[in-house]
Amino acid sequence: MNLLTTKESSKWTMNKKEKNIIFILSGILTILILYLTIRLRTSDIALSIVPGWHTTILPLEITWTILTIIIIVSSLLLYFIYKGILKCLTLLWKRLKL
């Protein structure tokens, strides 16, 4: 019994609020990735001198930028996973109810 073959499963549309949120977050993410790429190519990175220690010390602003990118990407992934699970559970509930 496939849940994704019904007519209801083809209605994976987003409302205007969701589209705006995703558009804004993707714009912020694009700017952060471009900033990070340019900054890493032009910045000084401190490397460890002691043999055997493979540490890289990045400037604080790059560290915060990487952390922000990780948070935004993970929140978008969790949102889409939650929305997919909710949609599957709704379809299952409708089939069991009939």
C-alpha atoms as one frame of an Amber mdcrd trajectory, in Angstrom:
protein
   0.000   0.000   0.000   1.800   3.064  -1.253   0.859   6.309   0.465   2.272
   8.535  -2.251   0.122   7.291  -5.144  -3.099   9.029  -4.193  -4.377  12.203
  -5.745  -3.830  14.033  -2.459  -0.086  13.350  -2.483   0.398  15.459  -5.611
  -0.678  18.576  -3.682   2.786  19.359  -2.261   2.340  23.091  -2.633   3.668
  25.794  -0.377   1.676  28.765   0.748   2.948  32.321   0.360   4.318  32.490
   3.915   6.448  29.350   3.446   7.754  30.571   0.094   8.765  33.908   1.624
  10.523  32.228   4.557  12.480  29.880   2.287  13.330  32.730  -0.098  14.660
  34.910   2.747  16.652  32.074   4.348  18.170  31.040   1.020  19.149  34.658
   0.348  20.834  34.937   3.748  22.543  31.586   3.226  23.835  32.635  -0.207
  25.273  35.863   1.162  26.940  34.023   4.056  28.474  31.390   1.779  29.800
  34.038  -0.607  31.199  36.025   2.313  32.826  32.935   3.773  34.373  31.921
   0.452  35.816  35.363  -0.196  36.989  35.776   3.391  38.724  32.392   3.521
  40.559  33.076   0.271  41.836  36.448   1.450  42.378  35.950   5.177  45.334
  34.846   7.204  44.827  31.523   8.888  47.025  30.522  11.797  48.379  27.001
  11.490  50.036  24.958  14.186  53.837  24.891  14.186  54.159  21.889  16.497
  54.536  18.662  14.454  51.631  16.303  14.895  49.120  18.964  15.855  46.781
  19.569  12.958  44.905  22.574  14.211  43.715  25.535  12.266  42.731  28.711
  14.051  40.236  30.693  12.036  39.332  34.301  12.726  36.301  34.677  14.989
  34.042  36.138  12.295  34.621  33.125  10.040  33.819  30.777  12.907  30.521
  32.573  13.550  29.719  32.547   9.838  30.306  28.787   9.618  28.169  28.246
  12.710  25.356  30.371  11.237  25.451  28.412   7.964  25.287  25.105   9.849
  22.310  26.320  11.899  20.374  27.595   8.868  20.999  24.480   6.769  20.107
  22.115   9.606  16.937  24.061  10.426  15.833  23.951   6.776  16.494  20.200
   6.624  14.591  19.584   9.845  11.684  21.677   8.569  11.404  19.675   5.342
  11.730  16.361   7.207   9.016  17.451   9.664   6.751  18.593   6.839   7.215
  15.299   4.958   6.512  13.191   8.044   3.449  15.282   8.833   2.169  14.876
   5.264   2.668  11.089   5.336   0.935  10.797   8.712  -1.973  12.904   7.441
  -2.375  10.677   4.385  -2.180   7.554   6.549  -4.787   8.960   8.937  -7.142
   9.768   6.049  -6.772   6.243   4.639  -7.374   4.619   8.011 -10.363   6.849
   8.647 -12.070   5.783   5.400
